[in-house]
Amino acid sequence: MHLIRFQDLIHQLAAGRIGGNLFADGQQVAFVGLARGACEQARELAALRARRLVLSAAPTPGFVQALLACWMAGALPMVCDAWSARHLNLPGPWNAAGLWQAGNWHQLGQQIGTQTQAESDEALVLFTSGSSGQPKGVIMDGQRILSHLQTVATAMALSEPATTGVILPLHHSFALITQLLLSLCHGGDLHLLPTDWLPGQRLAYLQMHKLQRLAGVPSHFRLLLDDSAVQLPALRHLTVAGAALDQALATQILRICPHAQLWVGYGLTEAGPRVSALPHTDPRFASGSAGLPLPDTQLRIHDGEIQIKSPWLMRGYLDQPQATASTLVKGWLHSGDTGYLADGYLYVTGRRDDVLRIGGEKVAPQAVEQILLSCPGVTAVAVYGEADPVFGQRAVALIQGDVGIKALRHYARAMLPPEMRPRSWYAVSSLPWTPNGKLRRKDLPQWPKRVFTPGF
């Protein structure tokens, strides 16, 4: 189905032309009822003539309906996490007129008026943290999102209706765009699982409702599939992104989900979000590649940085023209991620601002982590740098799992060149993960840790 605007999608849903049900927050709501309710809510929003509206993302029918209502009313939904909605100084720099939170609309300001043509093409703002830690609003175009979803669905075999589970937070582009919105475009039942559920609760839900599609980051799957006796034969399509997938976990996923096709890939909010994809049947899967670029997507590596050109890039950062100008340069998105291309396949090695400089050599912590994750007994690992009087910096490894220091050092000597081997090793009971499954690297130096038992 060729859709140009989100209003077209909502009309198709309201007319019952796209079938499916939303299961969330203990409720079951048919897509047709969801869309019709959004149309009614949109009439109230349209009377406010508000352009910018903040939505506190939640895995509830109310949030999905509020999002659709914003589009029907011609407003610009600015989706953020619940903490930001509670603590940021709104409307502040966002100049928002209203806030949706916990099922209710709250007036924030008096920002009204007619839209310019440029603004009318803006359909969504999602927030992503930069190196400063301050959130940047990524402005996305509605037609680009819908076109991107059509390409993703075709390239990754997602065009047919299916029962889909969402375990990632909905302020994350991976969940909101390539899971929730894709399901609304193609139909099928959609289950929004609470983000605070324990792995056992999620696993029981997957089994009970026979979910067919699931996506997440490696830490989600590592925790979810910790029980080796579990079998999930109903799952047919799994996508892992957000961080590198080690082969031991990939093997475990495919054993527990014997009928599934497992995909990895690379993406970022500013790029739409998907950039590349790779199924487990591809010979390069075991090499750690993030896949081939999607159709109509160009990749290049400049000074070690991954740069992207495609029809689905963001319009820019909200109210930050300087940040936009430094990130979008002559049609190319400067990702800030480091990597390389081999025979057209993309390999991601880390972040430019995370790179360590050890004895004149550049070392990406993520590259070290990916190798150490394959060491028997290691379940999670984080690497950061600290000052070294001789080499400038040295690598420090935080290890979670059932493994001793002798085995770790032996494995590092066998698998890593000298400059990449950690000089200091610490055991940890957990690591500082964000809700999106990414490491809060700035917290690593102060994270609670203990030295390994000597001789073990």
N, C-alpha and C positions, 0 to 999 in steps of 0.2 A: 504494500500500500504506500503510495507516494504522498507524503505529508510535507507541506510547506511551512505551516505555522502551528504553534501549540494549540491555538484555537481550533484548527482543523482536527487535531487529535481529539480534543475534548468533545467536539460535535460528533465524531465517529463513535466515541465511547458512549455518549448520551443516547445515541440512536441504536445502541446495541449491536453495532457492526463489528466491534472487537469484544469478544467474550472473555470472561474471567471473573475471579473473585479475589478480594483482598482479605487476608487473614492477619489480623494484628490486634494487639491489646485485648485479646479475648473476644474479638468481634469478627464477624464475617460480613463483608459488604460487597455486593456485586459491582463490577466496574461501571455498569450503567447507572446505578444509584449513586455511586461516588461522583460521577461526572455531572449528573443532574443536580445534586446537592451543591457542587462547586459553582454551577451556573446561577443558582439562587444566591449563594454567598457573594458572587461577583457583582451582582446588581447593587448590593449594599456597599461594596468597596468602590465601585465606579462612582457612586454619589459623593464619595470623599475627594475624588479627583487626585488621589495620592499617587505619586510615581514610585517612590522607594518604600518598600515594606520589608521589615526584617522577620524572618521565620526561624524559630528555634526548632531545629530538626528533632524529630521524635518518631519512633517506629509505631505510629498510630494512624488510623484512618483519618483523624482530624488534621494531622499534618499534611497528608497527601491531598486532601480536599482543599485545604488552605492554599497549597501550592498551585493547584489547578485553578482555583478561584482568582489568584493573582493574575494568571495569564489571561483568563477570560475578561478580567477588568482592565487589561492593558497596563497593569502595574509591573514593576520590576522586583521580583522576589530575591531577597538577599538572605541566603540560607547559612546559618552558623550553628555552632554547637551550643548546648544548653548553658554551659559555663559562661561563654562569651555573652550570651543574651542576658544573663543575670548580672554580670560584673562590668561589662564595658560601658563607657559613658555614652549612652544613646540619647538623642540621635547623634551627637558628637560629629565626627568627621564624615560619617556615613550619610548625614542629612536625611534620615529616615522619618517618615510620617507616622508609621504604625509598627507594632510588634505583635506577632502571633506567638503565644507561648501557653502550653498546657491547656489547649482548647479554647483560648480566649484571645480576642484582639484588644490591644491597648494603644491608645493614642500617644504619640511621642512628640510630634511637632506639627507645624503648619505648612509643610512643604507640599505645595499644590501647583497646578499650572499645566499648560499644554506641553506635549512632548515635541522635541525636534525630530527630524527624520532619523538622525543618527541614534537618538535614544529609543525610538520606536522599534529598532531592530535588536536592541539589547533585551535579552529574555531571562537571564539568570546571572546571579553573582554568587560565587562560592569563595570561601576564604582559605588561604593557604599561608603558612608561616614562612617568612623569609629567614635569612641568617641572623637578623636582628631579633627574631622572636615575635615581632609585631605582625599581626595578620594583614595580608594584602588581599583585597577583593579582586577576584578574577572575573572579568565581565565576559559573558558568553552570548553568542548570537543564536536565536532560536532555530533559524533555518540551518545553520551550521551543525547544531546539535542533532537535529533530526536526520540530516544527511549523513552525519558521522555514524549514527546508530544503524542506518541502513547498511553502511559499509561494514561495520563491525559484525552485524548479524550475518551478512553474506560470507565474510572472510572466516568467521569462527563458527559457522554452522549453528546459528542461533535464530533462524528465521521462523521456525515452527513453534507453535504454542507449547508450553511446558510448565510443569509445577516448579516454581523457583523459590529458593530460600535466600534471604538477605540477612547476613550476620554482621556486616560492617555498619558503622554509623552513617546515617543518611546525609550528614553534612560533607561526606567524603564523595568526591566525584565518581569514583569507581562504583560505589553503591547507588548513588542517586541517578546517575546517567546510564551506565551500562548494565544496571540490574533493574532498578525500579522503572525508569522510563522505557527501557527496552521491553519489559514485560507489558507495560501499558500499550505500547505500539503493536506488539505481535500477539497479545492475548495469552491466556493460561493463568492458572491460579498463582497468586503471589503471597508469600508468607514473610512477614517482617518479624524477625525474632528479637526479643529484648537484648540489648548489648551487654547487660549486666548478668545474664544467665551464666551459670557454671557450665563447663564442657559437658558434664553428664546430662544436664537438662537439654542442651542443644542436641546431643546425640540421640536422646530418647525421642525428641520431637522429629528429627530427621527420619527415624525408623517408623514412628507412628504415622506420619503423614506422607511417607514414601516420596520425599522430594527428589526431583530429577536433576535440578541444576543448583550449583552452589559456587560461590566465589569468596575468596578471602586472601589473607596474607599468610605466609608460612607459619607464623606463630599460632594462628587460629587452627590450622590443620594439625600442627604438632600436638596441641593440647586436646583437640577434639578426638583425634584418632589414637590416643595414648593406649587404649585398650586393644591389644592385638587380636583378641577373640571376636571383635565386632565385625560384622559384615553389612555393607550397605549396597545391596544389589540394585536398588531402584535408581541410584545416582547414575546419570548418563553423561553429564557435562560438568567438569570442574575447572575453575580458573584460579590460578595463584599469581598474585602480583604484589607490588609494593616492596619486595625484597627478593634476594636470590633464593631459589629453591634447591636445597641440597639433594643429591641423588638418593640418599638413604630415605629421606622423607618421601620423595617421589615414588620410590619402590613400595613403601608402606601404603601410600594412598592408593596405588593401583592394585595392591593385593586386597585391601579392604573394600575397594569399590571396583570389582572385577569387570563391570560392564561400562565403565566411564572412560571418556576421552579426557585426558588431562592437558590443560593449556597453561603455558607461562607467557609472559609478555612484559612489555615496558610501557609506561605511560606517565603522564603528569597532568594536573588539572589544566594548566595553561595550553596543553596540546589537544584538549577535547574530550576525554583524556587519553584514549588508547593510541599508541604509536606503532607497536609491533606485537606479533603474536606467533606462537609456535606450539603445535600439538606434540604429544609424547611419541607419536609415530614417526616424527621427523628424525632422520639419523643424527642431526645436530643437537637433539634434546639433551643427551647425556653430557654434552660438552659445556653446559652452563650458559648457552646462548639465550638471549631474550627474544630471539626470533627474527623474522623478516618484517620489514616495514609494511604497514597496511597499504592497499592500493591508493594511488595518488598521494602517497607520503614519501618525501625525500629526506634522507639522512646524510649528514656529513660530519666529519670529526675535524675540529679546528683547535689547535693547541690543546689537544686532549679532550676537549668539551664536545658533547653530543649536541648537535644543532639540527633543528627540524623545520621543514617547510611542508605545509599541507593546507587544504581548504578549510580546516576545522580549528585553526588556532584561535586563541582568545582575541577579543577586540583590544584588550589592554587591562591595566590595573585601575581599579576604582579610585578616581581623584588623585592619581599618582602619575602624572605625565612623565616625570624623570625616570621612574622605575620602568614604565612602559617603554620609553625610548631606549633604555639600556638592555632590555630583554628582547624586544622585537626590533631587529635591525635588518632593513632591506628585505623584509619578508621572511626572515629566518628567526626562529625562536631559539634563544640561547638558554639551554636547559639548566646549566649549572652542574649537570651530571657529567662524569667522565666515562669514557669507554672507547671501544674501537670496533671497526667493521672487518669481517673476514668473509670473503666470498658473498658479500651482501647481507650476512647475518650480523646482528647487533650483539655486542657483549658490553655489559655495564659494569664498570669497576668501582664506582663510588661517586662522591660529591667533590667538587673542586675545593670547597671550603673545609672539607674533612681530610684532605690529603696531608699525610705526614711527610716530613723531609728528614730522612735519616742518612747521615753521612753523604749527603749530596744526591741521594736517591729518593724519588717520590714513591711513597707507599700508600695505597688506598686501604683504610681499615677494613672496608667491606671485602676486599680480596683476601685478606688474611682470615677474616671470619668465615668465609665460605670454605676455605681449606680446613680450618680447625673444626668446623661443624661435622666433617666427615670422619673425625677421629672417634673410634668406638668409645661409648660412654658419655660423650658430650651431647647435651640436649639443647644448649643455647650458649652463645659466646658474644662478647662485645670487646672491641679493641679501640683504645684511644692512645694518644701520645702524651708524653711528659718530657720535660726538659732533660737534656743529657749534656754534661760538660764537654764531652768529646765529639759526639755525633750530632749535636744540635737537638735532636729528639730521639726518643726510643719508644718502642711499642709496648703497651701494657695490655694484658689479656685478662678479662673477667670470665670465668668458666662456671657454667651451671651443669651439673650432671654427676655421674658416678664414675670418676676417673682420677687417677693419681698424677702427681707432678712428674714422675719418671716417664710415664707413658706419654704425657703431653710433650715433654721436651724431646723424647725420642721421635715422636710423630712429626714435630715441627722441624727437626733436623733432616728428616727424610723427605718432607714435602715442600718446605719453604726455603728460598734462598736466604743467605745470612741477614740481609737488611730487613727482611719481612718477619723474621722470627722475634716473638715477644721476648723482652729482657726481664720482664716482671710478670708473675702469674699469681692470680688470686682466685679463690673459690667464692661463689656467691649463691645464695638461695633463690634469687630472682634477679630480673633486670628491669630497668625503667622503660617500659613500653608505653607508647601512646595508645589511645583507643583505636587508632588505625593500624596498630601492629608495627609501628616503626620505633626505633630506639630514640630516646631523648638523650642524644649524645652529650649535650652540655652537662647532664647530671652524672655522667660516668665517673669523673675523678673523685667526687664526694660520695659515691654509692657505697653502702655498707658491704664490706668484704673482709675476708680472712685469708691468711697465708695458708698454703697447703701444708699438711703434716709432713715433716721431713722423712724422706725414705719411702714414702708411699707412692 
